[in-house]
Amino acid sequence: MVDSLQQTPAAGAGHAEDVERFDAIIIGAGVTGLYSLYRMRELGFSVRAFEHGSGVGGTWFWNRYPGCRFDSESYTYGYSFSEELLQEWDWKEHYSGQPENERYLNYVADKFDLRRHIQLNSHVVSCVFDEDESCWEIHLEDGQRARGQYLITSVGILSAGFIPDFEGIDSFKGKWCHTVRWPKEGMDLAGKRVGVIGTGATGVQLIPEIVKEVAHLTVFQRTANFCAPLRNSPIDDDEQREIKASYPEIFKKCMKTAGSFVHEFDPRSAMEVSPEERLEQYERLWDNPGFGKWLSNFHDIMVPGEANEDYAEFFRNKIRERVNDPVIAEMLVPKDHMFGSKRLPCESGYYEVYNRDNVLLVDVREAPIERITPKGVKTRDAEYELDVIIFATGFDAVTGSLNLLDIHGEGGHTLKDKYAGGPRAYMGIASAGFPNLFTINAASVGNFVRSAEPLVDWVSEAMCYVRDNNFTRITATLEAENAWVDHVNKDGAKILRTQANSWFVGANIPGKARVLLTNPDTAPAMRAKRAEVAANGYEGFLLQ
Ligand code: N01
């Protein structure tokens, strides 16, 4: 992993008297952390967010690699809680890039005066529940401690970067980095021989950007993906006015869809319309920007079967059309997983990169990487000499960022041990034996802000319920947790997302248990479930 676990102070060490106390400690000042801070403070809780980075923004602070941008429409990604913010902020592009997204989150932090509750450069290395005082104590790398009745982990689902355990990385004489730790000052790639390992959503955003400056690019691909043209463009003044006038409708639409995106599936079956009508829809969606190609299509594209395969073949042919050399084109055509079983990477000129003379595609499934050498990358078949190696090798998703926090609950038991066979959390947010801990990072998926806002609202209201009813602890019961995990496993097995080897099921990390790491339900179903739980007096939780 990019951040290895640091030495952990002994559980319960030190005296509690000299430690600052808060109602809630939030770890992370990214999209969910900032909103948690705002919301909980508005509800009268004293709050402090501890952020590892030197700035706010989370994902949009760390992922500075060239090409990094939204794949959901910018105007669906912003916070909805403030009409003033919505009207003040101009999204400049339909799919906004990292620098602008980071500026947006900084703007939010300033506008709502959040900075005074945020401690930056604060690396949390352990979190320990104090059973006598019913509160959490966190330990920072520099020895600082803080206590809070609640611990809110807003550390993101994709933030613990993963570098495969290749031998010899330290022997490499050139420069290397993982995309999630792209240096603020940039990487000097001009005129260099650069190698990129990994062709997921990150790799396909990065590659078309850096190819413009490198002398030579070698791409090490293990799995070919279905990737779709993003078709980003600027937002002009007229459209800006239109967007600002229609935010209520935009958000209403997002709230109805499975992943909280603005795109809605076509209720028709692909196989029930004529072949001409089917193709006309495929082509129309293909020409449109963003995720419509995936999420506005015939509904049965998203289940294994004839429709899925029909559309997959349409996609494969689009790739073949864009790559001049038929041998390279076939290397780029995905054949080992179903369309939609992984999140669809959106790209801008990705496939055309392989028409350039200074680009080499290496199939590392056929000839795996054996080691990193002082000169570059050695596969079974050859050694590739490089000046720079970029690891676009993804993340230890969901549980990776929680493991780095070294969380100790009741009886000193660790969350890491509890999650060894996969996450065990009621509704993805609360685990038996870990009172007053809300793992909100683990439950926000899809269009991130749209799913995070209602989740944070729910957690904040649960905290109010505890306060208003003079309780001190709220803990998921073992029965509720077990039933939820059974539901995730049983219903998760039916969805497309569990059918491919991807981070969604932990298949990208050697040795990680293969289970669905997120909830299998649609966003509206999750909101309904949480509302029902609250309406029933926080059913499935023990209140003490
Ligand atoms: O990570 P990935 P990512 N040898 O795990 C390869 C979100 N996101 O950072 O497919 C060789 O998808 C691995 O190969 P394989 C989005 O949710 C959003 O790209 O496992 N190769 C793969 O090619 C996305 O799903 C945006 O065979 C190795 C790559 O590394 C998620 O983040 C942009 C290897 C990792 O791909 C993760 O995307 C970017 C090895 N030993 C990301 N190990 C937006 O647009 C791994 N690989 C908002």
Residues whose N, C-alpha, C, O or C-beta is under 5 A from the ligand:
A	BS01	N01	R69 F70 D71 L158 P164 I197 G198 T199 G200 A201 T202 G203 F220 R222 T223 R343 V364 A392 T393 G394 F395 N501 W503 N508
